[in-house]
C-alpha cells in the first residue's frame, strides 16, 4: 500500500511538472533606443503584446542610442546580448559579419506578414548579402521643422523656404545669436544633416557602387556653403549633438531644425507654434535621410526553435494593422505597412502624412555599409567638427576624410 501511494504521488508530481513545463513562459529580452517622446508608445505596445500572449514575456530595456551601440556587439560576443534588438539598419552589416545575428528569410512563410505589405525601403534596408535580418520597427524621413512665430516676427511669410538661397536668406534674417539662431545644425551623434546637404548638391559620403564621394567637388561645395553660413553669419551654434539641437529648437532658441517624427510630441508639449515641411531643394536635387529601425534576432534565439517562434509572434504583432495604426497615431511615424497608408485616421493626422511623403525622396544613410559606425563617428563627424571649429579647411578636412575612408574600405 505504501509503495502504491508513493507511486501515485510521483505520478501526480510528474503531471504537475509536465503541465508547468507546457505553460512555462518564454522570456525574451528586447533592447532599443527609443528614449524620446515615442517611448510611451513602444512601452504600451510591448505591454499589450505581453497581456495578449500569456505564454511569452518581453523584458524590454530602453537606453540612449549611443549607449545601445557601444553595448550591443560586446554583449553579443560574451553571450549576454538581447534576443531582439531594435537597431538602426546601418548597424546590421557589422553585426551579421560578426556572426551574432540570425537570418529570418522564413519570416514571411512562418507568419501572416508578407513582403508586399511592408514598406520596400524598410525591408531592403534589413537585407544583407542576400538574406533578410530584420523586419521594420520604424521607418521615417527627416523633415524641416520651422517656428512660425519666429518667421512672423521677422517679417517673413509663415512658410518654409523651398530652395537653398531662400533657406540661407531666412536663416540669416532669423539669427540673433546667442539669443536666437536661424537654423540649428548638429555636429555629432545626430541624424545625418550634413550628409543630406551633400546629396542635395550631387555629392555624398559613398556612391551607390561604393565609390568614395566625401572628398568630391560636389561634397566640398555643399559643405563650404553651409560652413560659411555657420562661421560667417552665425546661423547656428557649433559643436552640438542631435539631442542638444532638439533642445535648442524646443526652447525657442532656433527657428529651423531638421529631425525626424519622434520630436513632434516633445515640441508640441513645449507649446511651440511650428510646422514641418520638405527639405529645401538643393542645387542638384531635393534629398533627405530616410531611416529604418529593424528588429533583428540574435543568433542564439534564432537557433532555439521555441524562442524563434516566440520572436516571430512579436514581429507579426508589431507589424499588425492594429499595432501599426497605434504606432503611427501615437509616435507620429509613418506606418511600416504600406497597405494602411490610406487609413482615414492616418490621413487625418497632422504629421504622419507629411513624413510619409518625405519617404518619396529619402535615401538611406550608410545602409548596407559594414563599417557604418566607424565612418559615422571617426570620419564623417570628425571632419565636420574640424571644419566648424576652424581647425581645418573644408578641402583639407574632406581630403583627409576621403583617404581615411578609402583605407578603411580596403
N, C-alpha and C positions, 0 to 999 in steps of 0.2 A: 504493500500500500504506500509506504514511504517513497519507494522508487517511482511508483506511478505518479504520485503528487509532484515529485521533483521534475519528472519528465514533462508534466503538464505545465508547471511554472516556466520551464525552459522554453516550451513551445510558445506560451503566451509572450514571453520576453522577446522571442525571435520575431513574432508577429509585429510587436510594437517597434522593434528595431527596423524591420523592413518597411513598416509604414512611415516611420520617422525618416528613413532614407528616401522614400518615394516623395515625401513632401518637404524635404530639406530645400532651403532657398539656395539658388545660385547667386553668389555675390560677385558683382562686377565693379571694378574701380574705374572711374572716369575723371580725367583731368582736362581742363580747358582754361582759357584766359579771359573769359567773359566777365571781367570785374566792373564794367561800366554800368550805365543805366539799363543795359539789356540783361543784366544778371538776374533780376527777379523773374523774367520770363523763362530763362533757362531753368532756374530752380523750380518754377511752377510746373513746367513740362516734365521734368525728371520726377517730381513728386507724384504727378498724375500717372506716369508710367508705373512707378512702384506700387501705387494703390491698385491699379488695374491688373497688375501682374504679381500676385502674391507669392509666386514661386521664384521671383527674381528680385534682387535688391541692388540698385545702382547706388554706390557710395561715391559721391562727387567731391572733387577738390578743385576749387576755382582759385587761381593765383594770377598775379600780374604776368603779362606775356613775356617780359624779359626773364623773369624767374622761371617760367614754364620752359622756355627754350634752353636755358642753361641746365635745367634739372632733368629734362626728358631723356636724352640719349644716355647719360651716365646711369640713370636709374634703370633703363632697359638693360644695359650691359651687365649690371650686377643682379639682374633678375627681379627688380623691385619696381618696374615701371607699371603704368596703368594698363588695364585690359583694353580700354578705349581711350584714345587721345583725340581731342578736338583741336587740330593743329592747322596752321596755315599750309596750304597745299605746296608752297615753295619749299617746305621742310621735308616733304616726302622722299625725294630722291636720296638725300643723305641717309635717312633712316632705313630706306629699303636697301641701299648699298651696305649698310652696317648689319643687315640681316636681322633686324628686330621687329619688322612688321610682316603681317601675313597678307598674301593676295586674297581678294574676295571676288574673284571672277564669277563665282556661282551665286552671288547675292541676288541676281535677277531671276534665277530659277528656284531659289530656296525661299523667296519671299514674294509678296504681291507687288513689290516695286518693279517698275520697268524702266529701262534706259530712256525711253521716249517721253516719260512723264517728268523727268528731271531736266534742269537747265543744262544744255550741252556743254557750256563753258565750265560748269562746276564738275561735271563728270570727266571731261577731258583733263582738267587740272589735276585730278587724282589718278590719272593713268600714267604709268612709267614703265618703260621697257616692255610694252605690250601687255601689261597686266593692270587691273584695277586694284587700288589700295585704299579706297575710301568712298563713302557716299557723302554728299554735302551736309554740313551742319548749317552753313550760311553761305550766301553769295551776295556781293554788293559792288557798287561803283562809288568812287569818290566824287562828290559834287562840291560846288562852291556855295558856302553859306555867306549871307551878307546881312548886315544890320540896317534895317530900313530906316530907323530913326536917325542913324548917323548920315545916311545918304541925304535925307530930307534936310537935316540941319546944315549940311554943306552946300545946299542949293542944287543937289543932283537929283535927277529923276529916280524914284524908288525902284529902280530896275537894275539887275546885274549887268556888268559890261559884257559885250559879246565877242570882242577880239582883244589882242594884246595891247594895242595902242590905247583903247578905251580903258582897259584894265589898269595900265600904268598911270594914265592920267587921273583916274579916280583914286588910285592908291596914294598918289602924291597929294591930291587935294584933301584927302581924308586924314592925312597924317599930321599929328601934332605931338611928337614924342617929347617926354615919355608918357604923357597922359593918354594918348591915343595913337594907334598905328593903323595905316590903311589896309595892310594885308599881313597877317602873321604867318611866318614860314618856319617850319621845323628844320632842325639841322641833323637830328639823330633820333633813333628809337621812335620812328614815326611812319605813318603812311608815306609812300614814295612820291612826294610832291615834286621834287626836283627831277625825278625820272619822267613824270608825265610832261613836264616842261620841255625836256629833251625830245620826247616823242613828238610833241606839237611842232617842233622845228625840223623834224625829219631825222633826228638822232636817236640816242638811247644808250643803254649800257651794253646790251648784246643784241645782235640781229636775230632774225628768225632762224638763220642757219648756224648760229653760234659765233658769228664774227664779232669782234670787239668794236664797239661803236662809241665808247665813253670818251675817247680822245679824238673823235671825228670833228670835222669843221662845224657840222650842224649842232653837235652837242655843245661844243665850246661856245658857239654863237648864242645858244639859248641860255647857258649858264652865265655868260658875260652880261647879257641883257638884264637878267634878274639880280645878279650880284651887284651890278651898278645901281640898280633901283634900291637895294638894301643899303649899300655902303655910301652912296652919294645922296640919296633922297631920304634915307632912314624910314622906309615904309614899313620895316619890320624889326623887332628886336632880334638879337643874334644869340645862337647857342642853345636854343630851347629844344626840349624833347617834344614828342607828339602830345602827351598829356599836359605838358606845360602850355603849349599853344592852345589847346582846348580851353584851359583856364583863362588865358588872356582874352579869348573871344567871349567866353561865358560871363566874365566880369565887366564886359562892355569896354574893354581897352583896345579892341581891334574891330575894324569894320568889315573885313573879309577874311575868310578862313576856308581851307579845303580839308574835308574829313568825310568819314562815312556816315551811314544812317544811325549808328549807335549813339551819336551825340544829340539827336533831336530831342529826346526826352529830357536830358540834362539842361539843354538850352531853353526849352520851353518852361521847365520848372524854375529856371532862373529869371523868368519874366521878360526875356528878350523879345523884341519885335523883329523877327527875322524871316527870311525865306531861303530856299535853295534853288540853284539854277545850274544849267550845264556849265562845264569848264569853258571859259572863253576860247574861241578858236585861235590857234597859233598861226604863224606864217605859212606852215605847210598843211596842217590838218588840225582837227579837234581830237584830243586824246584825254583819256583818264585811266586811272588804275582800277582794274577790276580784281576783286579779291575773293578767294574761296577758303573757307574753313572746312576741312574734311574730317570726318570721323573715321579714324584708322584703327585697326585691331592689332594688338601685339602678337608676335609670333607664338608665344606661349598660349594665349587664349585661342588663337586660330587653330592650334594643333589639338585642343581639347574639344571634342565633339559637343559636349554639354554646354560649355561656355560659348563656343562659336554660335550655336543655335540661339542661345540667350542674347548674345550681342546682336544677331540678325533681327531678332524680335524688336530690340530697341531701335535699330536703324530703320526698320519698317515703320515703327510708331512715330519716330521723329519726322519722317517724310510722308506721313499720312496726311490726307486732306485736312482733317480736323486740326492736327498739330501745326501744320504749316499756316493755316489761317490764323491761329492763335499767335504763332511766331511773328507773322507779318504785321498783324494789328498791334501786338504788344511791344515788339522790338523795333518796328518801323523798317525792317529789312525786306527786300524783295523775297517772295516765297521761292523755295528751291524747286517747286513744281510749276512747270510752265502751263499745265493743264488747268490751273486755278487762277491764272493771272487776270482773267476777266470776271472773277467773283465780284458781285456788287459791293460787298463790304470793303474789299481791297481797292476797287476802283474809286470808292468814295473817300478813301483815306487821304489826308492832306500831304503825306510824304512818300508813301510806298510807290505810287505810280511814277513819281519823278525819279526815284532811284532805280526803278526798273527800266525806265527809258535810258538812263545813263549806261546800262549794260550794253547798249547797241554800239557804242564806240569805245568800250573799255578793253584794256589789254592786261594780261597777267604780268605782274612784276616778278621776274626771275623764276617763273613757274617752270618746272622740269629741269632746273639747273642744280646739279649735285652740290655745288659749293655756295648756295644762295646766302646762307647766313654769314660766311666769311666775306663774300662780295659786298653784302649789305653793310656790315659793321667796319670791316678793315679797309675797304677800298672806296666804296661809294660815299658813305657817311664821312669818312676821314677826309676825302678830297673836298667835299663841300665845306666842311668845318675849317680846313686850312684856308680856303678862299675867303670865307666870311670873316675869319679872324685876322685877315691880312698877312698871313704867314707865307702864302704862296700866290702867285698869279694864277689866273684861270688856265692859261696854257701849261704852266709848269705842273700844277696840281693834276690836271686831267691827263697830261702826257705820262706822268708817273703812275696814275691810276691805271691807264691803259697797259703799261708794261707789267704792272703787278697782276693785272687780270690775265694777260697772256701767259705769264709764268704759272699762275695758279691753274689755269685750264690745261696746261701741259701735263 
